[in-house]
Amino acid sequence: MRGPFRLGYGALLGLFLTACSFAVTVDLPEQSFSVAALPNTQRKILYPKKTTFNPPPVSPKSVSVQGTLEANQTLNTTLNFYVRLKDPATDPGCTDLSSYGIQAYACGIGPDDEKAGEARFQWSPSAPLTLQGENLTQGIAQGGFWLGLEVQGLPSGPVNFTLKNPKALVTVGL
């Protein structure tokens, strides 16, 4: 048969390979961090000063991370998480919090920040958390990104968080 829709075996193989993908679930180590609500951090995103990550051996098509975020006290708030690829140290819209003993930057929400997920605490010390998005996937593929937490609705004083049973669902294309 001749016509505009005729494909050779090479083209069919190429289409097949680009359409194939598979997902892998990876157990991650628990992560702990502390957040303190300061007057100049309300409605700002706190990003850690350092990010350490090793790129995977293959570039992912998509990534999501799921787990349970546990606090050291009962909370009634929604915590928003953001991912950025640009180092907050180079952003003039970010403030270094080292003088407060916090190794982080406080940044206003801007075009470099992508909301990646939220944890809804409803008078509870724990909440489910799912992180996903283009910045997360691209950051993992590049080997570095900053994960930040928007400070809002937290009590005065530090709150300690632990991400329990984190798992990454990574989709990779062939």
Disulfide bonds with the S-S distance in Angstrom:
Cys94-Cys107 2.08
